Amino acid sequence: MENNKTKLFVISGPSGVGKGTLLKSFLEKHAKNVRLSISFTTRQPREGEIDGVNYFFTDEEKFKAAISNNEFLEWAKYSDNYYGTKEAYVYKKLSEGYNLILEIDTQGAFQVKNKIKDASLIFIMPPSIDELEKRLRGRNTETEEAIKKRMDFVKCEIENSKDFDYVIINDNIERALDELTFVFEKEIAN
Ligand code: 5GP
């Protein structure tokens, strides 16, 4: 019998781990039945970012009103900005026949799991924390304090990954992509 059920996947992992590249390849391979969820945020668009494509850009007043109205499946505050996933958006995509990927932080991931038990939480792990720190420093774009703050957050995210359903080490993009594909196919067959 054909399985028409669609599933929700949450993908978390420290920035600099190569999550973006991995997801881009994955989405190209599964363009037919997978979509990436678009979050709401109060942060300013970066150069090249488009409203409704990268994020739905909004302001703090509207975001807080949406929190009060219980419109978010999950939300978090990160570096003075709010980020969140609207519940109605998620159910709309799922009912349109798409499996949906949320690329959000671990706090948001746990909020999703609390509400949707069969969501799969996948953590993309850097092969080494030292390497990740080196890479961040190599960019030369941030102050020592900012790097320290970011590394503390990374360590906290890695700690939280213990409660994820799957952990994929991104030591090699092709191998990580195979593993992600394996997990995805196994989950949608269930
Ligand atoms: P950025 O500002 O670099 O686009 O994203 C910063 C962080 O916010 C990333 O770790 C990203 O995964 C997280 N993020 C983006 N959208 C959401 C969301 O809707 N909910 C939560 N909880 N985190 C989000």
Residues whose N, C-alpha, C, O or C-beta is under 5 A from the ligand:
A	BS01	5GP	S39 F40 W75 A76 Y78 Y83 G84 T85 E103 I104 D105 G108
